[in-house]
């Protein structure tokens, strides 16, 4: 199996849901880390549990989503 890169990925970004969700999870993990480290608003273990849930459930489900074929 040979991997093939998407030509002009910037133009195709609107249909790449896995990339969008991965970026959103990365931002969420960063915000959760800052909130857990510097504030007492949330329990840090709750934020860890949310991060684990998103990393193990949401991203694999997004991989199963049907994406539009490139034009």
PQR file of N, CA, C, O and H, with PARSE charges and radii, in Angstrom:
ATOM      1  N   UNK A   1       0.840  -1.177   0.000 -0.4000 1.5000
ATOM      2  CA  UNK A   1       0.000   0.000   0.000 -0.0000 2.0000
ATOM      3  C   UNK A   1       0.887   1.241   0.000  0.5500 1.7000
ATOM      4  O   UNK A   1       1.713   1.432   0.892 -0.5500 1.4000
ATOM      5  N   UNK A   2       0.704   2.054  -0.986 -0.4000 1.5000
ATOM      6  CA  UNK A   2       1.503   3.256  -1.111 -0.0000 2.0000
ATOM      7  C   UNK A   2       0.645   4.472  -0.751  0.5500 1.7000
ATOM      8  O   UNK A   2      -0.449   4.652  -1.285 -0.5500 1.4000
ATOM      9  H   UNK A   2       0.033   1.899  -1.711  0.4000 1.0000
ATOM     10  N   UNK A   3       1.156   5.297   0.157 -0.4000 1.5000
ATOM     11  CA  UNK A   3       0.436   6.507   0.549 -0.0000 2.0000
ATOM     12  C   UNK A   3       0.608   7.570  -0.522  0.5500 1.7000
ATOM     13  O   UNK A   3       1.686   7.739  -1.094 -0.5500 1.4000
ATOM     14  H   UNK A   3       2.045   5.151   0.590  0.4000 1.0000
ATOM     15  N   UNK A   4      -0.465   8.272  -0.775 -0.4000 1.5000
ATOM     16  CA  UNK A   4      -0.435   9.322  -1.778 -0.0000 2.0000
ATOM     17  C   UNK A   4      -0.907  10.621  -1.138  0.5500 1.7000
ATOM     18  O   UNK A   4      -1.987  10.666  -0.549 -0.5500 1.4000
ATOM     19  H   UNK A   4      -1.340   8.135  -0.311  0.4000 1.0000
ATOM     20  N   UNK A   5      -0.111  11.671  -1.248 -0.4000 1.5000
ATOM     21  CA  UNK A   5      -0.475  12.964  -0.694 -0.0000 2.0000
ATOM     22  C   UNK A   5      -1.533  13.629  -1.563  0.5500 1.7000
ATOM     23  O   UNK A   5      -1.614  13.382  -2.766 -0.5500 1.4000
ATOM     24  H   UNK A   5       0.766  11.635  -1.726  0.4000 1.0000
ATOM     25  N   UNK A   6      -2.337  14.472  -0.940 -0.4000 1.5000
ATOM     26  CA  UNK A   6      -3.360  15.209  -1.664 -0.0000 2.0000
ATOM     27  C   UNK A   6      -2.708  16.415  -2.316  0.5500 1.7000
ATOM     28  O   UNK A   6      -2.058  17.223  -1.654 -0.5500 1.4000
ATOM     29  H   UNK A   6      -2.272  14.674   0.038  0.4000 1.0000
ATOM     30  N   UNK A   7      -2.891  16.521  -3.607 -0.4000 1.5000
ATOM     31  CA  UNK A   7      -2.340  17.674  -4.314 -0.0000 2.0000
ATOM     32  C   UNK A   7      -3.157  18.907  -3.953  0.5500 1.7000
ATOM     33  O   UNK A   7      -4.387  18.866  -3.952 -0.5500 1.4000
ATOM     34  H   UNK A   7      -3.420  15.864  -4.145  0.4000 1.0000
ATOM     35  N   UNK A   8      -2.476  19.991  -3.650 -0.4000 1.5000
ATOM     36  CA  UNK A   8      -3.096  21.258  -3.276 -0.0000 2.0000
ATOM     37  C   UNK A   8      -4.098  21.054  -2.135  0.5500 1.7000
ATOM     38  O   UNK A   8      -5.285  21.348  -2.283 -0.5500 1.4000
ATOM     39  H   UNK A   8      -1.477  20.024  -3.651  0.4000 1.0000
ATOM     40  N   UNK A   9      -3.619  20.557  -1.014 -0.4000 1.5000
ATOM     41  CA  UNK A   9      -4.465  20.235   0.137 -0.0000 2.0000
ATOM     42  C   UNK A   9      -5.190  21.463   0.677  0.5500 1.7000
ATOM     43  O   UNK A   9      -6.270  21.332   1.252 -0.5500 1.4000
ATOM     44  H   UNK A   9      -2.655  20.318  -0.893  0.4000 1.0000
ATOM     45  N   UNK A  10      -4.630  22.625   0.508 -0.4000 1.5000
ATOM     46  CA  UNK A  10      -5.292  23.847   0.990 -0.0000 2.0000
ATOM     47  C   UNK A  10      -6.646  24.035   0.302  0.5500 1.7000
ATOM     48  O   UNK A  10      -7.600  24.499   0.926 -0.5500 1.4000
ATOM     49  H   UNK A  10      -3.753  22.731   0.041  0.4000 1.0000
ATOM     50  N   UNK A  11      -6.730  23.682  -0.967 -0.4000 1.5000
ATOM     51  CA  UNK A  11      -7.984  23.818  -1.710 -0.0000 2.0000
ATOM     52  C   UNK A  11      -8.995  22.762  -1.273  0.5500 1.7000
ATOM     53  O   UNK A  11     -10.201  22.998  -1.340 -0.5500 1.4000
ATOM     54  H   UNK A  11      -5.954  23.306  -1.475  0.4000 1.0000
ATOM     55  N   UNK A  12      -8.517  21.603  -0.828 -0.4000 1.5000
ATOM     56  CA  UNK A  12      -9.383  20.499  -0.437 -0.0000 2.0000
ATOM     57  C   UNK A  12      -9.678  20.483   1.062  0.5500 1.7000
ATOM     58  O   UNK A  12     -10.334  19.556   1.537 -0.5500 1.4000
ATOM     59  H   UNK A  12      -7.537  21.411  -0.774  0.4000 1.0000
ATOM     60  N   UNK A  13      -9.220  21.469   1.815 -0.4000 1.5000
ATOM     61  CA  UNK A  13      -9.347  21.464   3.270 -0.0000 2.0000
ATOM     62  C   UNK A  13     -10.798  21.414   3.734  0.5500 1.7000
ATOM     63  O   UNK A  13     -11.082  20.853   4.793 -0.5500 1.4000
ATOM     64  H   UNK A  13      -8.687  22.222   1.429  0.4000 1.0000
ATOM     65  N   UNK A  14     -11.725  21.992   2.962 -0.4000 1.5000
ATOM     66  CA  UNK A  14     -13.127  22.057   3.375 -0.0000 2.0000
ATOM     67  C   UNK A  14     -13.769  20.685   3.497  0.5500 1.7000
ATOM     68  O   UNK A  14     -14.791  20.557   4.171 -0.5500 1.4000
ATOM     69  H   UNK A  14     -11.494  22.447   2.102  0.4000 1.0000
ATOM     70  N   UNK A  15     -13.217  19.664   2.878 -0.4000 1.5000
ATOM     71  CA  UNK A  15     -13.818  18.333   2.947 -0.0000 2.0000
ATOM     72  C   UNK A  15     -13.047  17.375   3.848  0.5500 1.7000
ATOM     73  O   UNK A  15     -13.483  16.240   4.038 -0.5500 1.4000
ATOM     74  H   UNK A  15     -12.387  19.768   2.330  0.4000 1.0000
ATOM     75  N   UNK A  16     -11.941  17.786   4.396 -0.4000 1.5000
ATOM     76  CA  UNK A  16     -11.112  16.911   5.214 -0.0000 2.0000
ATOM     77  C   UNK A  16     -11.509  17.030   6.690  0.5500 1.7000
ATOM     78  O   UNK A  16     -10.869  17.754   7.452 -0.5500 1.4000
ATOM     79  H   UNK A  16     -11.587  18.708   4.241  0.4000 1.0000
ATOM     80  N   UNK A  17     -12.547  16.329   7.079 -0.4000 1.5000
ATOM     81  CA  UNK A  17     -13.099  16.442   8.423 -0.0000 2.0000
ATOM     82  C   UNK A  17     -12.147  15.935   9.486  0.5500 1.7000
ATOM     83  O   UNK A  17     -12.108  16.496  10.581 -0.5500 1.4000
ATOM     84  H   UNK A  17     -13.066  15.741   6.459  0.4000 1.0000
ATOM     85  N   UNK A  18     -11.390  14.910   9.210 -0.4000 1.5000
ATOM     86  CA  UNK A  18     -10.476  14.360  10.210 -0.0000 2.0000
ATOM     87  C   UNK A  18      -9.420  15.387  10.593  0.5500 1.7000
ATOM     88  O   UNK A  18      -9.062  15.504  11.765 -0.5500 1.4000
ATOM     89  H   UNK A  18     -11.422  14.454   8.321  0.4000 1.0000
ATOM     90  N   UNK A  19      -8.927  16.118   9.628 -0.4000 1.5000
ATOM     91  CA  UNK A  19      -7.926  17.148   9.906 -0.0000 2.0000
ATOM     92  C   UNK A  19      -8.535  18.250  10.766  0.5500 1.7000
ATOM     93  O   UNK A  19      -7.915  18.705  11.727 -0.5500 1.4000
ATOM     94  H   UNK A  19      -9.218  16.023   8.676  0.4000 1.0000
ATOM     95  N   UNK A  20      -9.736  18.675  10.427 -0.4000 1.5000
ATOM     96  CA  UNK A  20     -10.397  19.721  11.209 -0.0000 2.0000
ATOM     97  C   UNK A  20     -10.626  19.277  12.646  0.5500 1.7000
ATOM     98  O   UNK A  20     -10.358  20.026  13.585 -0.5500 1.4000
ATOM     99  H   UNK A  20     -10.240  18.305   9.647  0.4000 1.0000
ATOM    100  N   UNK A  21     -11.123  18.055  12.815 -0.4000 1.5000
ATOM    101  CA  UNK A  21     -11.405  17.553  14.160 -0.0000 2.0000
ATOM    102  C   UNK A  21     -10.107  17.370  14.934  0.5500 1.7000
ATOM    103  O   UNK A  21     -10.066  17.652  16.132 -0.5500 1.4000
ATOM    104  H   UNK A  21     -11.342  17.446  12.053  0.4000 1.0000
ATOM    105  N   UNK A  22      -9.055  16.909  14.285 -0.4000 1.5000
ATOM    106  CA  UNK A  22      -7.765  16.751  14.967 -0.0000 2.0000
ATOM    107  C   UNK A  22      -7.233  18.102  15.441  0.5500 1.7000
ATOM    108  O   UNK A  22      -6.698  18.204  16.545 -0.5500 1.4000
ATOM    109  H   UNK A  22      -9.089  16.680  13.312  0.4000 1.0000
ATOM    110  N   UNK A  23      -7.375  19.128  14.621 -0.4000 1.5000
ATOM    111  CA  UNK A  23      -6.955  20.468  15.032 -0.0000 2.0000
ATOM    112  C   UNK A  23      -7.789  20.970  16.203  0.5500 1.7000
ATOM    113  O   UNK A  23      -7.251  21.575  17.130 -0.5500 1.4000
ATOM    114  H   UNK A  23      -7.810  19.045  13.724  0.4000 1.0000
ATOM    115  N   UNK A  24      -9.100  20.724  16.170 -0.4000 1.5000
ATOM    116  CA  UNK A  24      -9.967  21.153  17.262 -0.0000 2.0000
ATOM    117  C   UNK A  24      -9.617  20.429  18.558  0.5500 1.7000
ATOM    118  O   UNK A  24      -9.621  21.042  19.626 -0.5500 1.4000
ATOM    119  H   UNK A  24      -9.536  20.232  15.416  0.4000 1.0000
ATOM    120  N   UNK A  25      -9.316  19.138  18.479 -0.4000 1.5000
ATOM    121  CA  UNK A  25      -8.938  18.386  19.677 -0.0000 2.0000
ATOM    122  C   UNK A  25      -7.603  18.890  20.219  0.5500 1.7000
ATOM    123  O   UNK A  25      -7.418  18.966  21.434 -0.5500 1.4000
ATOM    124  H   UNK A  25      -9.313  18.641  17.612  0.4000 1.0000
ATOM    125  N   UNK A  26      -6.682  19.231  19.340 -0.4000 1.5000
ATOM    126  CA  UNK A  26      -5.409  19.792  19.788 -0.0000 2.0000
ATOM    127  C   UNK A  26      -5.600  21.109  20.515  0.5500 1.7000
ATOM    128  O   UNK A  26      -4.963  21.345  21.542 -0.5500 1.4000
ATOM    129  H   UNK A  26      -6.832  19.169  18.353  0.4000 1.0000
ATOM    130  N   UNK A  27      -6.463  21.968  20.002 -0.4000 1.5000
ATOM    131  CA  UNK A  27      -6.758  23.240  20.671 -0.0000 2.0000
ATOM    132  C   UNK A  27      -7.430  22.973  22.009  0.5500 1.7000
ATOM    133  O   UNK A  27      -7.096  23.605  23.011 -0.5500 1.4000
ATOM    134  H   UNK A  27      -6.980  21.776  19.168  0.4000 1.0000
ATOM    135  N   UNK A  28      -8.380  22.036  22.032 -0.4000 1.5000
ATOM    136  CA  UNK A  28      -9.048  21.692  23.289 -0.0000 2.0000
ATOM    137  C   UNK A  28      -8.054  21.181  24.326  0.5500 1.7000
ATOM    138  O   UNK A  28      -8.126  21.565  25.494 -0.5500 1.4000
ATOM    139  H   UNK A  28      -8.652  21.522  21.218  0.4000 1.0000
ATOM    140  N   UNK A  29      -7.133  20.322  23.913 -0.4000 1.5000
ATOM    141  CA  UNK A  29      -6.135  19.802  24.854 -0.0000 2.0000
ATOM    142  C   UNK A  29      -5.240  20.917  25.395  0.5500 1.7000
ATOM    143  O   UNK A  29      -4.867  20.899  26.568 -0.5500 1.4000
ATOM    144  H   UNK A  29      -7.075  20.010  22.964  0.4000 1.0000
ATOM    145  N   UNK A  30      -4.900  21.873  24.554 -0.4000 1.5000
ATOM    146  CA  UNK A  30      -4.102  23.007  25.019 -0.0000 2.0000
ATOM    147  C   UNK A  30      -4.852  23.855  26.026  0.5500 1.7000
ATOM    148  O   UNK A  30      -4.302  24.231  27.062 -0.5500 1.4000
ATOM    149  H   UNK A  30      -5.203  21.888  23.601  0.4000 1.0000
ATOM    150  N   UNK A  31      -6.102  24.157  25.725 -0.4000 1.5000
ATOM    151  CA  UNK A  31      -6.924  24.953  26.648 -0.0000 2.0000
ATOM    152  C   UNK A  31      -7.158  24.183  27.945  0.5500 1.7000
ATOM    153  O   UNK A  31      -7.103  24.763  29.029 -0.5500 1.4000
ATOM    154  H   UNK A  31      -6.549  23.852  24.884  0.4000 1.0000
ATOM    155  N   UNK A  32      -7.416  22.886  27.840 -0.4000 1.5000
ATOM    156  CA  UNK A  32      -7.636  22.076  29.039 -0.0000 2.0000
ATOM    157  C   UNK A  32      -6.372  22.030  29.900  0.5500 1.7000
ATOM    158  O   UNK A  32      -6.458  22.075  31.127 -0.5500 1.4000
ATOM    159  H   UNK A  32      -7.460  22.415  26.959  0.4000 1.0000
ATOM    160  N   UNK A  33      -5.225  21.944  29.278 -0.4000 1.5000
ATOM    161  CA  UNK A  33      -3.975  21.946  30.038 -0.0000 2.0000
ATOM    162  C   UNK A  33      -3.756  23.245  30.777  0.5500 1.7000
ATOM    163  O   UNK A  33      -3.333  23.237  31.933 -0.5500 1.4000
ATOM    164  H   UNK A  33      -5.156  21.908  28.281  0.4000 1.0000
ATOM    165  N   UNK A  34      -4.037  24.361  30.129 -0.4000 1.5000
ATOM    166  CA  UNK A  34      -3.877  25.670  30.771 -0.0000 2.0000
ATOM    167  C   UNK A  34      -4.890  25.834  31.898  0.5500 1.7000
ATOM    168  O   UNK A  34      -4.541  26.300  32.982 -0.5500 1.4000
ATOM    169  H   UNK A  34      -4.380  24.368  29.190  0.4000 1.0000
ATOM    170  N   UNK A  35      -6.153  25.450  31.648 -0.4000 1.5000
ATOM    171  CA  UNK A  35      -7.163  25.564  32.703 -0.0000 2.0000
ATOM    172  C   UNK A  35      -6.826  24.683  33.894  0.5500 1.7000
ATOM    173  O   UNK A  35      -6.988  25.097  35.042 -0.5500 1.4000
ATOM    174  H   UNK A  35      -6.437  25.071  30.767  0.4000 1.0000
ATOM    175  N   UNK A  36      -6.360  23.477  33.627 -0.4000 1.5000
ATOM    176  CA  UNK A  36      -6.015  22.567  34.714 -0.0000 2.0000
ATOM    177  C   UNK A  36      -4.797  23.020  35.499  0.5500 1.7000
ATOM    178  O   UNK A  36      -4.708  22.777  36.702 -0.5500 1.4000
ATOM    179  H   UNK A  36      -6.228  23.140  32.695  0.4000 1.0000
ATOM    180  N   UNK A  37      -3.870  23.668  34.838 -0.4000 1.5000
ATOM    181  CA  UNK A  37      -2.626  24.063  35.502 -0.0000 2.0000
ATOM    182  C   UNK A  37      -2.751  25.373  36.274  0.5500 1.7000
ATOM    183  O   UNK A  37      -2.151  25.526  37.338 -0.5500 1.4000
ATOM    184  H   UNK A  37      -3.943  23.866  33.860  0.4000 1.0000
ATOM    185  N   UNK A  38      -3.521  26.312  35.749 -0.4000 1.5000
ATOM    186  CA  UNK A  38      -3.496  27.653  36.325 -0.0000 2.0000
ATOM    187  C   UNK A  38      -4.793  28.112  36.976  0.5500 1.7000
ATOM    188  O   UNK A  38      -4.840  29.206  37.537 -0.5500 1.4000
ATOM    189  H   UNK A  38      -4.008  26.188  34.885  0.4000 1.0000
ATOM    190  N   UNK A  39      -5.839  27.308  36.917 -0.4000 1.5000
ATOM    191  CA  UNK A  39      -7.094  27.719  37.551 -0.0000 2.0000
ATOM    192  C   UNK A  39      -7.645  26.568  38.384  0.5500 1.7000
ATOM    193  O   UNK A  39      -7.250  25.414  38.221 -0.5500 1.4000
ATOM    194  H   UNK A  39      -5.801  26.419  36.461  0.4000 1.0000
ATOM    195  N   UNK A  40      -8.556  26.906  39.269 -0.4000 1.5000
ATOM    196  CA  UNK A  40      -9.226  25.887  40.075 -0.0000 2.0000
ATOM    197  C   UNK A  40     -10.690  25.752  39.672  0.5500 1.7000
ATOM    198  O   UNK A  40     -11.514  25.290  40.461 -0.5500 1.4000
ATOM    199  H   UNK A  40      -8.878  27.844  39.401  0.4000 1.0000
ATOM    200  N   UNK A  41     -11.012  26.153  38.449 -0.4000 1.5000
ATOM    201  CA  UNK A  41     -12.396  26.092  37.983 -0.0000 2.0000
ATOM    202  C   UNK A  41     -12.817  24.638  37.760  0.5500 1.7000
ATOM    203  O   UNK A  41     -13.889  24.224  38.201 -0.5500 1.4000
ATOM    204  H   UNK A  41     -10.342  26.528  37.808  0.4000 1.0000
ATOM    205  N   UNK A  42     -11.974  23.871  37.077 -0.4000 1.5000
ATOM    206  CA  UNK A  42     -12.286  22.484  36.751 -0.0000 2.0000
ATOM    207  C   UNK A  42     -11.328  21.548  37.468  0.5500 1.7000
ATOM    208  O   UNK A  42     -10.180  21.898  37.741 -0.5500 1.4000
ATOM    209  H   UNK A  42     -11.104  24.208  36.719  0.4000 1.0000
ATOM    210  N   UNK A  43     -11.813  20.369  37.763 -0.4000 1.5000
ATOM    211  CA  UNK A  43     -10.959  19.314  38.300 -0.0000 2.0000
ATOM    212  C   UNK A  43     -10.030  18.841  37.172  0.5500 1.7000
ATOM    213  O   UNK A  43     -10.524  18.494  36.100 -0.5500 1.4000
ATOM    214  H   UNK A  43     -12.746  20.085  37.541  0.4000 1.0000
ATOM    215  N   UNK A  44      -8.729  18.815  37.370 -0.4000 1.5000
ATOM    216  CA  UNK A  44      -7.814  18.394  36.300 -0.0000 2.0000
ATOM    217  C   UNK A  44      -8.082  16.972  35.801  0.5500 1.7000
ATOM    218  O   UNK A  44      -7.870  16.685  34.623 -0.5500 1.4000
ATOM    219  H   UNK A  44      -8.327  19.097  38.242  0.4000 1.0000
ATOM    220  N   UNK A  45      -8.539  16.092  36.668 -0.4000 1.5000
ATOM    221  CA  UNK A  45      -8.832  14.721  36.237 -0.0000 2.0000
ATOM    222  C   UNK A  45     -10.040  14.679  35.310  0.5500 1.7000
ATOM    223  O   UNK A  45     -10.114  13.826  34.425 -0.5500 1.4000
ATOM    224  H   UNK A  45      -8.711  16.325  37.625  0.4000 1.0000
ATOM    225  N   UNK A  46     -10.982  15.588  35.504 -0.4000 1.5000
ATOM    226  CA  UNK A  46     -12.114  15.693  34.589 -0.0000 2.0000
ATOM    227  C   UNK A  46     -11.638  16.102  33.197  0.5500 1.7000
ATOM    228  O   UNK A  46     -12.104  15.562  32.194 -0.5500 1.4000
ATOM    229  H   UNK A  46     -10.923  16.280  36.222  0.4000 1.0000
ATOM    230  N   UNK A  47     -10.714  17.051  33.141 -0.4000 1.5000
ATOM    231  CA  UNK A  47     -10.179  17.487  31.848 -0.0000 2.0000
ATOM    232  C   UNK A  47      -9.372  16.378  31.179  0.5500 1.7000
ATOM    233  O   UNK A  47      -9.416  16.227  29.958 -0.5500 1.4000
ATOM    234  H   UNK A  47     -10.336  17.489  33.956  0.4000 1.0000
ATOM    235  N   UNK A  48      -8.634  15.600  31.978 -0.4000 1.5000
ATOM    236  CA  UNK A  48      -7.900  14.462  31.418 -0.0000 2.0000
ATOM    237  C   UNK A  48      -8.875  13.446  30.852  0.5500 1.7000
ATOM    238  O   UNK A  48      -8.650  12.909  29.768 -0.5500 1.4000
ATOM    239  H   UNK A  48      -8.599  15.723  32.969  0.4000 1.0000
ATOM    240  N   UNK A  49      -9.959  13.174  31.575 -0.4000 1.5000
ATOM    241  CA  UNK A  49     -10.958  12.218  31.096 -0.0000 2.0000
ATOM    242  C   UNK A  49     -11.592  12.696  29.796  0.5500 1.7000
ATOM    243  O   UNK A  49     -11.808  11.897  28.885 -0.5500 1.4000
ATOM    244  H   UNK A  49     -10.142  13.610  32.456  0.4000 1.0000
ATOM    245  N   UNK A  50     -11.895  13.992  29.699 -0.4000 1.5000
ATOM    246  CA  UNK A  50     -12.444  14.529  28.446 -0.0000 2.0000
ATOM    247  C   UNK A  50     -11.445  14.397  27.297  0.5500 1.7000
ATOM    248  O   UNK A  50     -11.826  14.046  26.180 -0.5500 1.4000
ATOM    249  H   UNK A  50     -11.720  14.641  30.440  0.4000 1.0000
ATOM    250  N   UNK A  51     -10.192  14.671  27.564 -0.4000 1.5000
ATOM    251  CA  UNK A  51      -9.168  14.557  26.522 -0.0000 2.0000
ATOM    252  C   UNK A  51      -9.032  13.120  26.041  0.5500 1.7000
ATOM    253  O   UNK A  51      -8.933  12.867  24.840 -0.5500 1.4000
ATOM    254  H   UNK A  51      -9.883  14.956  28.472  0.4000 1.0000
ATOM    255  N   UNK A  52      -9.028  12.185  26.977 -0.4000 1.5000
ATOM    256  CA  UNK A  52      -8.927  10.770  26.596 -0.0000 2.0000
ATOM    257  C   UNK A  52     -10.142  10.361  25.775  0.5500 1.7000
ATOM    258  O   UNK A  52     -10.012   9.643  24.784 -0.5500 1.4000
ATOM    259  H   UNK A  52      -9.109  12.391  27.953  0.4000 1.0000
ATOM    260  N   UNK A  53     -11.319  10.815  26.183 -0.4000 1.5000
ATOM    261  CA  UNK A  53     -12.532  10.486  25.426 -0.0000 2.0000
ATOM    262  C   UNK A  53     -12.445  11.011  23.997  0.5500 1.7000
ATOM    263  O   UNK A  53     -12.712  10.273  23.049 -0.5500 1.4000
ATOM    264  H   UNK A  53     -11.424  11.399  26.989  0.4000 1.0000
ATOM    265  N   UNK A  54     -12.076  12.269  23.836 -0.4000 1.5000
ATOM    266  CA  UNK A  54     -12.007  12.842  22.496 -0.0000 2.0000
ATOM    267  C   UNK A  54     -10.945  12.160  21.644  0.5500 1.7000
ATOM    268  O   UNK A  54     -11.161  11.923  20.456 -0.5500 1.4000
ATOM    269  H   UNK A  54     -11.859  12.869  24.606  0.4000 1.0000
ATOM    270  N   UNK A  55      -9.805  11.844  22.238 -0.4000 1.5000
ATOM    271  CA  UNK A  55      -8.729  11.219  21.465 -0.0000 2.0000
ATOM    272  C   UNK A  55      -9.051   9.788  21.075  0.5500 1.7000
ATOM    273  O   UNK A  55      -8.613   9.328  20.020 -0.5500 1.4000
ATOM    274  H   UNK A  55      -9.629  12.037  23.204  0.4000 1.0000
ATOM    275  N   UNK A  56      -9.811   9.065  21.907 -0.4000 1.5000
ATOM    276  CA  UNK A  56     -10.065   7.655  21.618 -0.0000 2.0000
ATOM    277  C   UNK A  56     -11.415   7.396  20.978  0.5500 1.7000
ATOM    278  O   UNK A  56     -11.631   6.314  20.433 -0.5500 1.4000
ATOM    279  H   UNK A  56     -10.167   9.438  22.764  0.4000 1.0000
ATOM    280  N   UNK A  57     -12.325   8.346  21.026 -0.4000 1.5000
ATOM    281  CA  UNK A  57     -13.653   8.112  20.469 -0.0000 2.0000
ATOM    282  C   UNK A  57     -13.967   9.001  19.265  0.5500 1.7000
ATOM    283  O   UNK A  57     -14.410   8.502  18.230 -0.5500 1.4000
ATOM    284  H   UNK A  57     -12.150   9.226  21.469  0.4000 1.0000
ATOM    285  N   UNK A  58     -13.750  10.272  19.385 -0.4000 1.5000
ATOM    286  CA  UNK A  58     -14.200  11.197  18.346 -0.0000 2.0000
ATOM    287  C   UNK A  58     -13.347  11.104  17.082  0.5500 1.7000
ATOM    288  O   UNK A  58     -13.886  11.068  15.976 -0.5500 1.4000
ATOM    289  H   UNK A  58     -13.390  10.677  20.226  0.4000 1.0000
ATOM    290  N   UNK A  59     -12.044  11.067  17.232 -0.4000 1.5000
ATOM    291  CA  UNK A  59     -11.184  11.025  16.039 -0.0000 2.0000
ATOM    292  C   UNK A  59     -11.368   9.730  15.249  0.5500 1.7000
ATOM    293  O   UNK A  59     -11.484   9.803  14.026 -0.5500 1.4000
ATOM    294  H   UNK A  59     -11.606  11.096  18.130  0.4000 1.0000
ATOM    295  N   UNK A  60     -11.401   8.543  15.877 -0.4000 1.5000
ATOM    296  CA  UNK A  60     -11.674   7.339  15.079 -0.0000 2.0000
ATOM    297  C   UNK A  60     -13.051   7.352  14.417  0.5500 1.7000
ATOM    298  O   UNK A  60     -13.200   6.856  13.300 -0.5500 1.4000
ATOM    299  H   UNK A  60     -11.307   8.484  16.870  0.4000 1.0000
ATOM    300  N   UNK A  61     -14.055   7.911  15.088 -0.4000 1.5000
ATOM    301  CA  UNK A  61     -15.369   8.007  14.455 -0.0000 2.0000
ATOM    302  C   UNK A  61     -15.330   8.947  13.252  0.5500 1.7000
ATOM    303  O   UNK A  61     -16.011   8.710  12.254 -0.5500 1.4000
ATOM    304  H   UNK A  61     -13.934   8.314  15.995  0.4000 1.0000
ATOM    305  N   UNK A  62     -14.547   9.996  13.345 -0.4000 1.5000
ATOM    306  CA  UNK A  62     -14.414  10.912  12.212 -0.0000 2.0000
ATOM    307  C   UNK A  62     -13.730  10.226  11.037  0.5500 1.7000
ATOM    308  O   UNK A  62     -14.013  10.547   9.883 -0.5500 1.4000
ATOM    309  H   UNK A  62     -13.994  10.188  14.156  0.4000 1.0000
ATOM    310  N   UNK A  63     -12.833   9.286  11.317 -0.4000 1.5000
ATOM    311  CA  UNK A  63     -12.176   8.551  10.229 -0.0000 2.0000
ATOM    312  C   UNK A  63     -13.176   7.695   9.457  0.5500 1.7000
ATOM    313  O   UNK A  63     -12.983   7.425   8.272 -0.5500 1.4000
ATOM    314  H   UNK A  63     -12.603   9.024  12.254  0.4000 1.0000
ATOM    315  N   UNK A  64     -14.253   7.267  10.136 -0.4000 1.5000
ATOM    316  CA  UNK A  64     -15.253   6.434   9.489 -0.0000 2.0000
ATOM    317  C   UNK A  64     -16.260   7.238   8.678  0.5500 1.7000
ATOM    318  O   UNK A  64     -16.982   6.672   7.857 -0.5500 1.4000
ATOM    319  H   UNK A  64     -14.409   7.486  11.099  0.4000 1.0000
ATOM    320  N   UNK A  65     -16.318   8.546   8.893 -0.4000 1.5000
ATOM    321  CA  UNK A  65     -17.263   9.384   8.186 -0.0000 2.0000
ATOM    322  C   UNK A  65     -16.931   9.448   6.708  0.5500 1.7000
ATOM    323  O   UNK A  65     -15.765   9.571   6.332 -0.5500 1.4000
ATOM    324  H   UNK A  65     -15.731   9.005   9.560  0.4000 1.0000
ATOM    325  N   UNK A  66     -17.939   9.366   5.883 -0.4000 1.5000
ATOM    326  CA  UNK A  66     -17.714   9.444   4.444 -0.0000 2.0000
ATOM    327  C   UNK A  66     -17.399  10.872   4.066  0.5500 1.7000
ATOM    328  O   UNK A  66     -18.117  11.799   4.442 -0.5500 1.4000
ATOM    329  H   UNK A  66     -18.886   9.266   6.188  0.4000 1.0000
ATOM    330  N   UNK A  67     -16.334  11.044   3.328 -0.4000 1.5000
ATOM    331  CA  UNK A  67     -15.933  12.367   2.869 -0.0000 2.0000
ATOM    332  C   UNK A  67     -16.183  12.456   1.374  0.5500 1.7000
ATOM    333  O   UNK A  67     -16.190  11.451   0.663 -0.5500 1.4000
ATOM    334  H   UNK A  67     -15.752  10.291   3.023  0.4000 1.0000
ATOM    335  N   UNK A  68     -16.388  13.673   0.918 -0.4000 1.5000
ATOM    336  CA  UNK A  68     -16.625  13.879  -0.512 -0.0000 2.0000
ATOM    337  C   UNK A  68     -15.389  13.477  -1.316  0.5500 1.7000
ATOM    338  O   UNK A  68     -14.256  13.639  -0.864 -0.5500 1.4000
ATOM    339  H   UNK A  68     -16.382  14.489   1.495  0.4000 1.0000
ATOM    340  N   UNK A  69     -15.625  12.965  -2.482 -0.4000 1.5000
ATOM    341  CA  UNK A  69     -14.538  12.626  -3.380 -0.0000 2.0000
ATOM    342  C   UNK A  69     -13.946  13.914  -3.942  0.5500 1.7000
ATOM    343  O   UNK A  69     -14.671  14.883  -4.167 -0.5500 1.4000
ATOM    344  H   UNK A  69     -16.546  12.834  -2.850  0.4000 1.0000
ATOM    345  N   UNK A  70     -12.628  13.931  -4.172 -0.4000 1.5000
ATOM    346  CA  UNK A  70     -12.030  15.138  -4.755 -0.0000 2.0000
ATOM    347  C   UNK A  70     -12.560  15.384  -6.160  0.5500 1.7000
ATOM    348  O   UNK A  70     -12.840  14.451  -6.912 -0.5500 1.4000
ATOM    349  H   UNK A  70     -12.039  13.144  -3.990  0.4000 1.0000
ATOM    350  N   UNK A  71     -12.687  16.642  -6.488 -0.4000 1.5000
ATOM    351  CA  UNK A  71     -13.204  16.997  -7.818 -0.0000 2.0000
ATOM    352  C   UNK A  71     -12.118  17.062  -8.849  0.5500 1.7000
ATOM    353  O   UNK A  71     -12.389  17.348 -10.015 -0.5500 1.4000
ATOM    354  H   UNK A  71     -12.460  17.400  -5.877  0.4000 1.0000
TER
END
